[in-house]
Amino acid sequence: MAGSEFSLLRHFLVFALTVFVFFAGISLGALLNKGQVSALEEEISFFRETGEAVQSSSMMADEFEGELGCEILTSEIYRQGETLDRISAHLSEYEKSRKFGESFIVLKEKYISLLARDWLVARKALRQCPGEEKPFETILYFYTNDNCPSCTDQGVILDVMKKKFGDRLLIFSLDTDIKSPEAAALKRAFNITEYPSIVIGKDVFPGFAPKDSVEAALLKGPSLPPA
Amino acid sequence: MISSGTVLSYGILASFFIFLYCAFYWIFIFFEETSKKASAEKKARDSAFSKAPLPRVTILIPAYNCEGTIEKAIDSCFALDYPRECIDLVVIDDGSTDGTGKLLEALRKKRKFSLIRKRNSGKAGALNFALPRVKTPFVSCLDADSFFRPGAMKALFSEISGRPEVAAVASSIKVHSPKTGIEKIQRLEYFFSIYLRRLMGRINAIYVVPGPGSLFRTKVLRKLGGFDTENLTEDMEIAFRIKRAGYSIGNSPDAEVDTLAPKSFLSLARQRTRWYAGYFQNVEKYRDAILNPRFAELGLFIIPINFALIVSMTVLFGSFIFENISSIAEFSRKIYLTGLDAFIFEFPDVLNFFYSLNVLNVFGTMFFVLGFFVIYASFEMSKETFFGRRENLLDYVLYTIFYFPMVSVFYLMSVFYYIAKRNRGLKWQAQNFHY
């Protein structure tokens, strides 16, 4: 006899245990995913609340014209910018490591709507607080995840710009794959027809914008204070 | 249309399933092997062996250009805890071109052993040349770069004595004084092999009788026509032939043999390409064993699952490489796009790590824990203490990080090597070295 008996029972038990542990692993993964989505939900709801504080500051700046109102508004916008950067990094990290489901898409719709609101407040603040130095500059970044290598390149450049200018630069990244009425309205307003496209202040840069153009546009007009 | 990313994700999950199945399979066998019943069986075998007279054995050492190790190999035979009169030592100088021949002549003046000189024909040829001269019922083979530990021969006999169905016994091989990182990784790998071979012994599925130290019934070896001189791994080929002839192969965890392991990545790559291509050569030669109930677990499970494991390992390693190449490519692109600004450093946000975790990390953690159990068990079965040496933990980390990628590369190399050589219809070269 070439070998001892083949144990079907042993293989059955091993198979049962493997299936159990394998699905336990998958379930743990799903649980982890759920935890991440609810943590993102909390972050976005915090983002909404801090955005409301920015809106109040904007109203205050309307009421008390001059340095006092602007100081409060600018500091609130910087704070909101920090939250924005953090959430944006977390969303991007989450998106990189998995295929996302329906709950995440709903979350992202909310996020994009908040981005549009905050962009409007930031733009209004720049009008309310004119001066020799711009307290910050805004970039609206329209991109798609659907086969767009230039969008990845644009993202890299904006990431580096963010590191360079710090909280003086507010980047609002709008994922155009997500159906959002606010993003659609901004697209129409700036006549965006291709991706990537960026809007620095109110100047539109259709297609990929190299680092030098972005940097030059950011330094145009009233200068940005150093980071 | 299913994207390549989706196919890869399913491939990775399927690989995890296969790895989990194998891990649990061997854990089941581990508990069978360490059960009270198995201990009682072993005790009974040892007790029967201790009462029986010790059989005579011929130790064959094929030697080719091994002047640095042959003396130690011969000395290890003389240091065996086995009656000297029961051992015939035969060294075959297989046409060495260095000082091995002269050294052997000099050693013969100090030690009593037979020396056969012949033209070089490779290890299998050298063993076959000496086989007709063996006058003992058992023959043991020892590579010239390997050294028996004193209790090895008795331990080998304890597994064959009184069991006529067992035609050969494999030993427990350990790496001799590992110093380089590559040797240290192999040290753990060899412990793992001791663990695996012992478990394979439990299900009668051993398919290699390693050259560094083994024991055969002379009659069976002669009946089977000796070793195959055109095989890349003659020690595996003879094991398959023994199994096909209806015999079993035993394993002696107590028969310890030290062997020199490749010191550098290149020499390891050379050795493993030969070993793994030898595996393919033998599986092709003995393809009738695949899914053959006569070969029980070996034919129905071990050989098929080995192929699944090779594919799984390649998928996992491939995705690992892809990820790393993508990261390198991304960073290169970043430098191209932004120049020196690409190097602006920012402290990473700890929460980013939390958001980057996914199901793959869950399985990764599972395998790390299972791997630790296996390595711990391997140490125990190799009579080593894992926590007794601080470096073991570091070696385990080295092993975990580098071993599987390395083995995947070697498997790929051996597949190409095997296919290329096979398609050219070339004869397989006789092997001179243990590695």
Interface residues (C-beta under 8 A of the other chain):
Chain A: M1 A2 G3 S4 E5 F6 S7 R10 H11 L13 V14 F15 L17 T18 V21 F22 G25 I26 L28 G29 A30 L32 N33 Q36 A39 L40 R86 A89 H90 L91 E93 Y94 K96 S97 R98 K99 D153 V156 I157 V160 K163 K164 P210 K211
Chain B: T6 S9 F16 F17 L20 Y21 F24 Y25 F28 I29 E165 I203 N204 A205 K243 R244 G246 S248 A289 P293 R294 F295 A296 E297 L298 G299 L300 F301 E330 R333 K334 L337 T338 G339 D341 A342 I344 E346 D349 L351 N352 F354 Y355 S356 L357 N358 V359 L360 V362 F363 M366
